[in-house]
């Protein structure tokens, strides 16, 4: 059967990239250093999974306009803000990201920190333009802001990162690892879907399905990333292999082992796919995305 996901990704990723290039400050605009760092971080590649999920949910829930691309781009800005900060010496201290020097290595720690802050601010400015000039009802925009703010804060990415740091070098139960993963990764993925649903005017049943799909797929995604850290090549990872082991990170492979971790990811992906029935013909894209996430853990996929 022909893939529905591949043409969707090919078409929509280009539109997302176009918005990102347009909304990021020009590299020559003052202050040049931080603007260059912002563009370097965001435009250095990446699969754009989160903004694509936002657009996918929007279309699946009946959305037909173009306002979703600004919301999707805002989510990608939030994601890159978290990556810049995650790589800092005071956090995970990574020197490579996507096969290139991390932002703090390229531009210095102070500029990297401020570039991350600026991306966070720009994301909310971009969402606000939906009401100011995008023709979206202010009530919807407030809902989107509420979703993104919750996912980025202590109930989401920040909270997961704090517990991740506090758990380094300690033997922690699987429940703690799950807490970290659902907040560092799962919450923002579920948020991406919910934002698309909100903009499309999705009803309670579809919003519930989007949340359930995103939470399960997000956890599966992070489990596979943990496995890849100990099994993929540096070229496939775009960074040094085995960093989680070096830093004694709380990961699924550390607690369950590689094989059982992949089994857990597969089960979560199958659970996520059960939610696809709510989206009719669009459900195939949701199922293909879940399968792709799990395939990343196999040697041939990297």
Residue pairs with C-beta under 8 A, 6 or more apart in sequence:
3 288
4 284
4 285
4 288
5 284
5 285
5 288
5 289
5 292
8 52
8 56
8 285
9 52
12 52
12 55
12 56
13 48
13 52
15 55
15 69
16 48
16 51
16 52
16 55
16 69
16 72
16 73
16 76
17 43
17 48
19 69
19 70
19 72
19 73
20 42
20 43
20 73
20 76
20 77
21 43
23 70
23 73
23 77
23 122
23 126
24 35
24 38
24 39
24 42
24 43
24 122
25 35
25 38
25 39
26 35
27 35
27 36
27 39
28 35
29 35
33 107
33 111
34 111
34 114
34 115
34 118
36 107
37 103
37 106
37 107
37 111
37 112
37 114
37 115
38 115
38 118
38 119
38 122
40 103
40 106
40 107
41 80
41 83
41 84
41 103
41 115
41 116
41 119
42 76
42 77
42 80
42 119
44 97
44 98
44 100
45 98
45 99
46 76
46 80
46 98
48 76
49 189
49 221
49 289
50 72
50 75
50 76
50 79
50 188
50 189
50 192
51 72
51 73
51 75
51 76
51 192
52 72
53 189
53 192
53 193
53 196
53 214
53 289
54 68
54 71
54 72
54 75
54 192
54 193
54 195
54 196
55 68
55 69
55 72
55 196
56 193
56 196
56 282
56 285
56 286
56 289
57 192
57 193
57 194
57 195
57 196
57 197
57 200
57 202
57 210
58 68
58 196
58 197
58 199
58 200
59 196
59 200
59 282
60 196
60 200
60 206
60 279
60 280
60 282
60 283
60 285
60 286
61 196
61 197
61 200
61 201
61 202
61 206
61 210
61 279
62 200
62 201
62 202
63 196
63 199
63 200
63 201
67 130
67 134
67 135
67 136
67 199
68 196
68 199
68 200
70 126
70 127
70 129
70 130
70 134
71 126
71 127
71 130
71 144
71 195
71 196
71 199
72 192
72 195
72 196
73 126
74 122
74 123
74 124
74 126
74 127
74 148
75 123
75 148
75 188
75 191
75 192
75 195
77 119
77 120
77 122
77 123
77 126
78 119
78 120
78 123
78 148
78 151
78 152
78 157
78 188
79 188
80 116
80 119
81 116
81 117
81 119
81 120
81 123
81 152
82 116
82 152
82 157
82 161
82 184
82 188
83 97
84 102
84 103
84 104
84 112
84 113
84 115
84 116
84 119
85 91
85 113
85 116
85 161
86 92
86 94
86 161
87 93
87 94
87 97
87 102
87 103
87 104
87 112
88 104
88 109
88 112
88 113
89 104
89 109
91 161
91 165
92 243
92 247
94 102
94 239
94 240
94 243
95 101
95 102
95 105
95 239
95 240
96 102
96 238
96 239
96 240
97 103
97 238
97 239
98 238
98 239
99 235
99 238
99 239
100 106
100 238
102 112
103 111
103 112
103 115
103 116
104 111
104 112
104 113
107 115
120 152
123 148
124 145
124 148
124 149
127 141
127 144
127 145
127 148
128 141
128 145
130 136
130 140
130 141
130 144
131 137
131 138
131 140
131 141
136 199
140 198
140 199
140 201
143 198
144 195
144 198
144 199
147 191
147 194
147 195
147 198
148 191
148 195
150 156
150 187
150 191
151 157
151 187
151 188
151 190
151 191
152 158
152 188
153 159
154 162
155 183
155 187
156 183
156 187
156 188
156 191
157 183
157 184
157 187
157 188
159 183
160 179
160 180
160 181
160 182
160 183
160 184
160 185
160 187
161 183
161 184
163 176
163 179
163 180
163 183
164 180
164 184
164 249
164 250
167 176
167 177
167 180
167 249
167 250
168 247
168 248
168 249
168 250
169 247
169 248
170 248
170 250
172 250
172 255
173 255
174 252
174 255
174 256
176 250
177 250
177 251
177 252
177 254
177 255
178 219
180 250
181 218
181 219
181 222
181 223
181 252
182 215
182 218
182 219
184 222
185 218
185 219
185 221
185 222
185 225
186 214
186 215
186 216
186 217
186 218
186 219
186 221
186 222
187 215
187 218
188 218
189 214
189 215
189 217
189 218
189 221
190 210
190 211
190 213
190 214
190 215
190 218
191 214
192 214
193 210
193 211
193 213
193 214
194 207
194 210
194 211
194 214
196 210
197 206
197 207
197 210
198 207
202 210
205 278
206 278
206 279
209 275
209 278
209 279
210 275
212 271
212 272
212 275
213 272
213 275
213 276
213 286
214 272
216 268
216 269
216 271
216 272
216 275
217 268
217 269
217 272
217 289
217 290
217 293
219 265
219 268
220 264
220 265
220 266
220 268
220 269
220 272
220 290
220 293
220 294
221 293
223 252
223 261
223 262
223 264
223 265
223 268
223 297
224 262
224 265
224 293
224 294
224 296
224 297
225 296
226 244
226 251
226 252
226 253
226 261
227 252
227 253
227 258
227 261
227 262
227 265
227 297
228 236
228 237
228 296
228 297
228 302
229 237
229 241
229 242
229 243
229 244
229 245
229 251
229 253
230 241
230 242
230 244
230 245
230 253
230 258
231 258
231 297
231 299
232 241
232 299
232 302
233 241
233 302
234 240
234 241
236 302
243 249
244 251
244 253
244 254
245 254
252 261
252 264
253 261
256 264
262 294
262 297
265 293
265 294
265 297
266 294
269 290
269 291
269 293
269 294
270 290
272 286
272 290
273 286
273 287
273 290
275 286
276 283
276 284
276 286
276 287
276 290
277 283
279 286
295 301
296 302
